[in-house]
Amino acid sequence: MLAGPADSLVAPVFVTPRSNLVFQLDKQNRAEPWLRVTTAGSNHFTLKARRIGRPGLEGLTSRESRLPADPLPWSAIGRIDEVVTRAKSFGLLGGIVLGLSGAGLGNALGAPSHQGGAYALAGLGVLGAAGGFLGSRYGERFPHERNWYIGETLNAPAELPPAAAEPTISGPGGSGIVTSEAALRTARRIQPDRVIRVSHLLGRFQGFAGVAGPDGLEQLRLAERAPREWKVGAPPERIPWESIDEIRMRGGSGIHGALFGAGTFAAVGALFGAALVATLSGGEVTVAEGALAGAAIAAPVGLALGAGTGSMVRRWVVVYRRP
């Protein structure tokens, strides 16, 4: 049964957030996670929103039979929380454990018929996929909520600010605030839990920006281990783009490290497996099968080690410079 507008638009009435915060919320909603939304009437809905914009939450879907009005306006939204589970971590763990177990079991079953390598790959794929699915389903049983937004109330709808007072984003020659494409691209990259360095008109800042949008950076907090020259004084309430000279972010090489590690370990594992088969098998297993099994077993290890090592090689990379 759908809840009509009359069920959502009840007292108290909430203020529509500014464009900067709406931009931040829509950015966090990019993967369309499950959200726990509390409306003005203290109703709770678990849903997904295709978009978060000025009208509110749009394109709503839910596993439940009841949904609020679509779009759900900001005047009815009291709180938004992301529903976080351990599905990804448990799925990854289950895939690795059962995948490696399947590779070992397949190699053992295929050895008598000289097909250990093929069986190992089949076991890795089948049991790895099963382990990932089962681990994800088990991880969904451990949910918790991460707050995104708490609405500010008004005493009466008449106190709502006029729409004309809200800054708008426009291109050259338009009205409202003009924000460059480079600034918007950078704002989309900045997440609340990612440390940044900002050189601006009044100094330098290293820490976190809770909100990054077309109006600039807000909800700033210093990083505890920031060098002294990057945490002079308290951060301002907001740093607008027109006063920002440069923004840097930590850049790692985790992907490149993972690829290099997987390739290197696969090659070493293949050589080791071929040599081991040639020395000990007595012709029961071919050299190619031994090489394939060695590469299949060693590659995941190299992938994990390479990703970890590459991620540790961090450097500050300029992601925005004022034109």
Rosetta blueprint (number, residue, H / E / L):
1 M L
2 L L
3 A L
4 G L
5 P H
6 A H
7 D H
8 S H
9 L L
10 V L
11 A L
12 P L
13 V E
14 F E
15 V L
16 T L
17 P L
18 R L
19 S H
20 N H
21 L H
22 V H
23 F H
24 Q H
25 L H
26 D H
27 K H
28 Q H
29 N L
30 R L
31 A L
32 E L
33 P L
34 W L
35 L E
36 R E
37 V E
38 T E
39 T E
40 A L
41 G L
42 S L
43 N L
44 H E
45 F E
46 T E
47 L E
48 K E
49 A E
50 R E
51 R E
52 I E
53 G E
54 R L
55 P L
56 G E
57 L E
58 E E
59 G E
60 L E
61 T E
62 S L
63 R L
64 E L
65 S L
66 R L
67 L L
68 P L
69 A L
70 D L
71 P L
72 L E
73 P L
74 W H
75 S H
76 A H
77 I E
78 G E
79 R E
80 I E
81 D E
82 E E
83 V E
84 V E
85 T L
86 R L
87 A H
88 K H
89 S H
90 F H
91 G H
92 L H
93 L H
94 G H
95 G H
96 I H
97 V H
98 L H
99 G H
100 L H
101 S H
102 G H
103 A H
104 G H
105 L H
106 G H
107 N H
108 A H
109 L H
110 G H
111 A H
112 P H
113 S H
114 H L
115 Q L
116 G H
117 G H
118 A H
119 Y H
120 A H
121 L H
122 A H
123 G H
124 L H
125 G H
126 V H
127 L H
128 G H
129 A H
130 A H
131 G H
132 G H
133 F H
134 L H
135 G H
136 S H
137 R H
138 Y H
139 G H
140 E L
141 R L
142 F L
143 P L
144 H E
145 E E
146 R E
147 N E
148 W E
149 Y E
150 I E
151 G L
152 E L
153 T E
154 L E
155 N L
156 A L
157 P H
158 A H
159 E H
160 L L
161 P L
162 P L
163 A H
164 A H
165 A H
166 E L
167 P L
168 T L
169 I E
170 S E
171 G L
172 P L
173 G L
174 G L
175 S L
176 G L
177 I E
178 V E
179 T L
180 S L
181 E H
182 A H
183 A H
184 L H
185 R H
186 T H
187 A H
188 R H
189 R H
190 I L
191 Q L
192 P L
193 D L
194 R L
195 V L
196 I E
197 R E
198 V E
199 S E
200 H E
201 L L
202 L L
203 G E
204 R E
205 F E
206 Q E
207 G E
208 F E
209 A E
210 G E
211 V E
212 A E
213 G E
214 P L
215 D L
216 G E
217 L E
218 E E
219 Q E
220 L E
221 R E
222 L E
223 A L
224 E L
225 R L
226 A L
227 P L
228 R H
229 E H
230 W H
231 K E
232 V L
233 G L
234 A L
235 P L
236 P L
237 E L
238 R E
239 I E
240 P L
241 W H
242 E H
243 S H
244 I E
245 D E
246 E E
247 I E
248 R E
249 M E
250 R E
251 G E
252 G L
253 S L
254 G H
255 I H
256 H H
257 G H
258 A H
259 L H
260 F H
261 G H
262 A H
263 G H
264 T H
265 F H
266 A H
267 A H
268 V H
269 G H
270 A H
271 L H
272 F H
273 G H
274 A H
275 A H
276 L H
277 V H
278 A H
279 T H
280 L H
281 S L
282 G L
283 G L
284 E L
285 V L
286 T L
287 V H
288 A H
289 E H
290 G H
291 A H
292 L H
293 A H
294 G H
295 A H
296 A H
297 I H
298 A H
299 A H
300 P H
301 V H
302 G H
303 L H
304 A H
305 L H
306 G H
307 A H
308 G H
309 T H
310 G H
311 S H
312 M H
313 V L
314 R L
315 R E
316 W E
317 V E
318 V E
319 V E
320 Y E
321 R E
322 R L
323 P L
